[in-house]
């Protein structure tokens, strides 16, 4: 099932894609300073969804380094991703 990537997530994926394969530190991925991005959990959600992988772990999500997965590279390029419906339902339930 094809799922559209949200605009905020797409901006983060594009920022990582501009790194050209080099890991990007989480603090540089806070494109939109808001309450939802303040603590860095948006990065954890992108890792759980399968868009990003942790290149170098740290205590805080914002201090870790990230790189794109294959699905994340596709999402950064096209704004869509291919995901199993059951996985999508589980991710939607975690957000609520």
N, C-alpha and C positions, 0 to 999 in steps of 0.2 A: 504494500500500500504506500503510495506517495503522500508525504506530509510536507506542508510548507513550513519552512523555518521562520520563526518570528523575526521581525526586523532587528530587534536588539541582539538576538543570538547571531543573526547573519552578520551584523557589524563586528562582533567579536571574532567570528570565524574568518572574516575577511582580513582582520588585523593580524591574525595568526598566519594566514596564507601569505601576507606581504612579507613575513619573516623568511620566506623561501626555504622552508625545511628546518631552520634553526629554531630551537625552543624559545618561546617568548614568556617573559615573567608576567605573572598574573596582575601586578600593579599596572602594567602597560595596557592591559585588556579591559580596564574599567573605562570604557569609552564614554558612557553616560553616567555622570555622578548623580546617583539617586539613592534612596533608602534601600532599594532592592539589590544594589551592587556594592553597598558599603562594606559588608562583612565578607565578601568573596564567595558566598555560597552559590552564586550564579555559575561560577566555574565548576564547582562540585557537581551541579546539575548537568552541565554540558559533558562532564566526564561520564556520569551515570547514563546519560542518553546515548553515549557512544560517539560524540562529535570530537572530543578532545581526549588525549591521553597525557598522563603526567610524565614529563621527561625527567624532572628533578623534584622530588618530594620535599616538603617543608611543613612546619607546624601549622601555619596558616595557609589557606588556599591562595591568598593574594601573593604570598612569598614563593610559591612553587612555580616551576616552569612547565609550559604546556606546548604540545604540538598536535597537529591535525591527524585524525585517523582517516581512513579511506572515505568513510561516510561523511566526515567533517569537511574533507576537501571537496566532495561533491556538493555538499550543502553550501559551502562558501562560493562555489562557482555558479550554481544554478538556483540557490534558494529553496531547494527541495531535497528531501532525503527519502530513501526507500527503507521502510521499517515494518516489521511484523505488527499486526494489529494488536495482538496480546501484549507485546512490549510497550506499544504506544499507550494502551489503557493503563498499564501499571505506572508509567511515567506521569500520566495525567492525574492519577489518584494520589501520587506522592506530592504533586504541586498543591493540591487542595487540602 
